Amino acid sequence: MPSRMRALPASCVLALALELRLLKDGAVSLADTDSLIYHPASISRARQSIRKDAHLVEEVGEDLLRLSVGLEDVGDLIGDLRQALQVL
């Protein structure tokens, strides 16, 4: 069965995050019930000066966004992602 997923160019990844209405753009949060989206490469670069294991995060590409799904309705989250992708 062919996949319907397509990779976004790295230049579009951060623009996508800015277009989201429901998913919150931010850092990792523990024990939060809100859905979050963040760009691990940005966080990794900021921490490279203080982390001894920074070389381990080099595999994190500029085209990766991480979603942490909270308690919102799944249909609402999918709708939010769809509307953001349509803007791109």
C-alpha positions in Angstrom: 0.0 0.0 0.0 1.6 3.3 -1.0 2.1 5.9 1.6 0.3 9.2 1.4 2.9 11.0 3.5 5.3 13.4 1.9 8.3 15.2 3.5 8.2 18.9 3.7 11.3 20.9 2.6 13.2 22.1 5.6 12.4 25.7 4.7 8.7 25.0 5.2 8.9 23.2 8.6 9.1 26.3 10.8 6.5 28.1 8.6 4.1 25.2 9.2 4.5 25.5 13.0 3.6 29.2 12.8 0.4 28.5 11.0 -1.0 26.1 13.6 -3.8 27.4 15.7 -4.4 24.6 18.2 -1.0 23.0 18.6 1.2 25.2 20.7 4.6 26.0 19.5 7.0 25.6 22.3 9.5 23.6 24.2 8.9 20.2 25.7 6.7 20.2 28.7 6.2 17.4 31.1 2.7 16.6 32.5 1.0 19.1 30.3 -2.4 18.2 28.8 -2.0 20.6 25.8 -0.7 19.3 22.5 2.7 20.8 21.5 4.8 21.0 18.4 8.5 21.9 18.4 11.5 21.9 16.2 14.2 19.7 17.9 17.0 21.0 15.7 16.5 24.5 17.1 16.6 23.3 20.6 19.6 21.1 20.0 21.7 23.9 18.5 20.9 26.1 21.6 22.1 23.4 23.9 25.3 22.4 22.0 27.4 24.8 24.0 26.4 23.3 27.3 25.9 19.6 26.4 28.8 17.1 26.4 26.8 14.7 24.2 25.8 17.3 21.6 27.3 15.2 18.8 24.6 12.6 19.5 21.9 15.0 18.2 23.5 15.7 14.9 21.1 13.2 13.3 18.2 15.5 14.1 17.4 17.2 10.7 16.2 20.7 10.0 13.0 19.1 8.5 11.8 17.4 11.7 8.9 18.6 13.8 7.9 16.7 17.0 4.3 16.5 18.1 3.4 15.8 21.6 -0.4 15.0 21.6 -2.4 16.0 24.6 -6.1 15.7 25.4 -7.6 17.7 22.6 -10.0 15.9 20.2 -8.0 14.0 17.5 -10.2 15.4 14.7 -9.4 19.0 15.9 -5.7 18.3 15.8 -5.9 16.8 12.4 -7.9 19.7 11.2 -5.4 22.1 12.6 -2.5 20.3 10.8 -4.5 20.3 7.5 -5.3 24.0 7.6 -1.7 24.8 8.3 -0.5 22.6 5.4 -2.9 24.2 3.0 -1.4 27.6 3.7 2.0 26.3 2.6 
